[in-house]
Amino acid sequence: MSPYPLDPVDATGPMRVVLCAFPDPRVARRIISGVLERRLAACANEIAIRSTFLWKGRVEETDEVLVLFKTVPKRVGELFRYLGEEHPYEVPEVIELDVPRVNRTYLTYLGRTIDSSPPPPPLGGGVARSTGALRPGSRRARGARRPGRTRAPRRHP
């Protein structure tokens, strides 16, 4: 049992990137096809890499293909399961990265490609800040009130 948590406690972004290294392009493309057919990710990028790592007490070097899967938070668990079942390595490298900011049009593309429910709004997109100020060009929602002004206590000399 690992001492490290498996569930991301502080993941808050509207998008995830899942990294996974494969032994060769043929295997990577087969698994990418399965991931996309199941709509576990909307996009995958393949990058040729040279990996150096410790394995069973020895330093190993090998050419691999690193795949970056772009997905939404609710698909990550199923993507992890699929990669774990289909991966040829004894210990596959499957890593999730939280993406706190995403271009709005790309986020919409992700949501529409992966599922029909609307994507979550980007963090901070047009909501009132604690000071009551709005971002330039944003509007307060109908019925929303401006937060009351707070004042520091009076100081007596």
Secondary structure, 3 states (H helix, E strand, C coil): CCCCCCCCCCCCCCEEEEEEEECCHHHHHHHHHHHHHCCCCCEEEEEEEEEEEEECCEEEEEEEEEEEEEECHHHHHHHHHHHHHHCCCCCCCEEEEEECCCCHHHHHHHHHHHCCCCCCCCCCCCCCCCCCCCCCCCCCCCCCCCCCCCCCCCCCC
